[in-house]
Amino acid sequence: MRDFLPSDVRKREYVIGIIKEVYESYGFEPLETPAVENIETLTGKYGEEGNQLIFKILKRGEKLDANAGENDLADLALRYDLTVPLARVVANHKNDLPRFFKRYQIQPVWRADRPARGRFREFYQCDVDAIGSSSMIVEAELCAAVSEILTRLGFNDFIIKLNHRRVLTEILVAAGIPAERDIDALIAIDKLDKIGREGVEKELLERGVPAENAKRLIDFIVSILLPKGSNTYSKILRASVSFNEANEINLKKMSDFISTNGFERSGLNELKDVLKYDEEGNYNNDKILIDPTLARGLSYYTGAIFEIALTDGDFAGSLGGGGRYDGLIGMFGKEQIPACGFSLGLERILVVMEERGMFQKLVDEGKLKLDSADVLVTAWNEETIGESLKLAGELRRENLRVLIYPEADKLAKQFKYAGQINVPFVCVLGETELAENKVTLKNMQTGEQELVSREYIASKIKAPAL
């Protein structure tokens, strides 16, 4: 958990501003929920590992028995994510919400996790969810929205990996992986780029997967054109195929692999629909890549799942992900309501943007301001402070950010202070300037200063080159 200094907050607010603007352009509405939920609302929704990472809150106003069980000690918890609270809201306020409810939510969540690069115990999630429709148009628009956000922030090397929970299960069954070994198989496959085929095969055998079935699963995986993070990514480059062509190849291989066991292809058809709607909407088809190894850890996903990964640089983590969770809302009410959502990892996006110097580029382009004010108005002496306050008010009415030096002091000290906080201009309003109804304007970047008529001082600050 961290403190954020002013420049950090400005960067965060810039990114959040872009996220809000894009989400609202797709018709999503803002929602906020309490930081605290009843503990039973959260437990059992995130799998065994997730349950262990929930911050529990001790009961209040009564003497606690140190020997009591966990359920007797805690009745509330800090929210783990924004999806479960959304499901609770929809179930509790169903009659107050439209049939198709589209919401975005940007708030902090808490996890008792081990801190790592880009991973914190308190962090913001930027969620966008569509409730009430089973159409794959929802998935296509969610992918389009997050793609537009990342593009506007300056990312050009990301991909959206797409898979389907039912298809993933069918692949494991078709390979002959016992149901109780599903998780073990996925964990091992995820290490393919690190320990290679032989290492994965050995690990599968150690986890109790028969050799024949392990080989069948690995043969299938290495035949797929996968995104970076897998040692087969270079196949796309060598084959000189586009993501569209790679998706066609992957879908065909997935279909052939699972059809040998007579599975329905509804999951594959839904993946095809996402790609079709994405193309028809002219969204971002060159960013979506079918990846049958994508699993996503949360247990409530029921359909399409997606994850954002970078293909350049050394950042190994995900920038966000999500999926369809048609069964979650029904846990809080009598009716099953279809739902699908995407969550952007604000903290990880900020880490990568900082490391790549993307914020400085935004500053240079004039899109982001990290300084505290546009101009500092000096205080010449006690007698002229009133005029300094008056000038500050005039400049603020011109939509400038104005900081006034709070006490009369030597000009050298006031200039030094302006330099310390990176204010680009200083207005000096001394006795001579007052007598001539002018202001001495100093450019702190060039060191140049000039005497400017008071009526023109605002326009000079806004456009110094004129």
HELIX and SHEET records of a PDB file:
HELIX    1   1 PRO A    6  SER A   25  1                                  20    
HELIX    2   2 ILE A   39  LEU A   42  1                                   4    
HELIX    3   3 GLY A   47  GLN A   52  1                                   6    
HELIX    4   4 GLU A   70  LEU A   73  1                                   4    
HELIX    5   5 THR A   83  ASN A   92  1                                  10    
HELIX    6   6 LYS A   94  ASP A   96  5                                   3    
HELIX    7   7 ILE A  137  LEU A  153  1                                  17    
HELIX    8   8 ARG A  165  ALA A  174  1                                  10    
HELIX    9   9 ALA A  179  ARG A  181  5                                   3    
HELIX   10  10 ASP A  182  ILE A  189  1                                   8    
HELIX   11  11 LEU A  192  GLU A  206  1                                  15    
HELIX   12  12 ALA A  211  SER A  223  1                                  13    
HELIX   13  13 SER A  234  ALA A  239  1                                   6    
HELIX   14  14 PHE A  243  SER A  259  1                                  17    
HELIX   15  15 SER A  266  GLU A  280  1                                  15    
HELIX   16  16 ILE A  329  MET A  331  5                                   3    
HELIX   17  17 LEU A  346  GLU A  355  1                                  10    
HELIX   18  18 MET A  358  ASP A  364  1                                   7    
HELIX   19  19 ILE A  385  ARG A  396  1                                  12    
HELIX   20  20 LEU A  411  GLN A  420  1                                  10    
HELIX   21  21 GLU A  431  GLU A  436  1                                   6    
HELIX   22  22 ARG A  454  TYR A  456  5                                   3    
HELIX   23  23 ILE A  457  LYS A  462  1                                   6    
SHEET    1   A 8 GLU A  29  PRO A  30  0                                        
SHEET    2   A 8 PHE A 101  TRP A 110  1                                        
SHEET    3   A 8 GLU A 122  ILE A 131 -1                                        
SHEET    4   A 8 ALA A 339  GLY A 345 -1                                        
SHEET    5   A 8 SER A 318  ARG A 324 -1                                        
SHEET    6   A 8 ALA A 304  LEU A 310 -1                                        
SHEET    7   A 8 PHE A 158  HIS A 164 -1                                        
SHEET    8   A 8 ILE A 288  ILE A 290  1                                        
SHEET    1   B 3 VAL A  36  ASN A  38  0                                        
SHEET    2   B 3 ALA A  74  LEU A  78 -1                                        
SHEET    3   B 3 LYS A  56  LEU A  58 -1                                        
SHEET    1   C 5 VAL A 402  ILE A 404  0                                        
SHEET    2   C 5 VAL A 375  VAL A 377  1                                        
SHEET    3   C 5 PHE A 425  VAL A 428  1                                        
SHEET    4   C 5 LYS A 438  ASN A 443 -1                                        
SHEET    5   C 5 GLN A 449  SER A 453 -1                                        
END                                                                             
